Amino acid sequence: MADLSGLLQKEICELFGVTRMSIGRWTREGLPRNPNGSYPAPKCVAWLLNRLEERLERQAEEEGPETAESARWLAAFRRERYKLSKLERRQREGGLVPWSEIIPAWQSRVVVVTSGLETFADRLAPLLAGKGRDEIREVLRKEVRELRDQYARNGKYCPEAADGSQAEA
């Protein structure tokens, strides 16, 4: 999915598991929408949870004391509200990374590995000429380690561990 602050109608349908007709109806009923027509997922989830809460409250008023079914729905609603608040908190604290930042970071790492692998034959041939099996193994280990280190370099999403090595993901 794309950046959660601007999902397309198809993506918001997938998120909620509903049809485009449902999203259209919900939009007419107040589902939040950005000026460009996209849907802000966190606001949409909050809107849907508020709508569910209102429906449960109306049902409880109509039915009088809570029934087992409405109690289950209310418990499910509270779990979803808790999940949403955790997501919103992680987003505020910078714990969630938008795809718009992840994709270029991974693309640059794929380029590093691809170019490193493509040059192996040219780089290794002269290094391995006339070497014995153990020497070849050592040269290959060194070259693979260097390529791995280039791939796993420090960056915004790959911080350095306290001992100077790459942090485990």
Phi, psi and omega in degrees: 000162182277192176303131185293346181275356180205075180273147174285165180302318179300319181290322179290327174298314179296320181300315184265350180069039181232173180273169176297327178298319179296316179297320177299316179295315180297323179298316177297331181271359175120007177303127183301142180216140177285160178303330181276003178094352178280171184243126176280108188306311182301318179292324179292319178297316179299318179299314181295320178294319177298319179297317179296318179299316179298318179297317180294321178295317177299317180297318180295321178295318181291322185270350183082230181300151181302134173268167179300320181294315181291328177295320178296317179296319180294320177296318178296318178300315181295322176297316180293322178297319178297315179300317180297316181295324177295317178298315180298320179295314178299322179294316179298323182278359179082015181279346177251134184249129179290147179305328182298340176263327184289314185302310179298324179296316179290323178300319181294326178288324176296321177299317180300311182293315181300312181294323177297317180291322181293334180265357180306311185301314181291321181285322188280328184308306180292330180290331185264347184302127176075008181270153175278173184304313181294322179293320178298314179302317181293318177298315180297317178301316181297314181295318179294319178299317179297318179295317179299318180296323177294320179293317185266027182298161177296151178185183183303324184252007178225073183291158178280137178287166183299329181273005178094349178272170178291139177291144177287139180278000000 
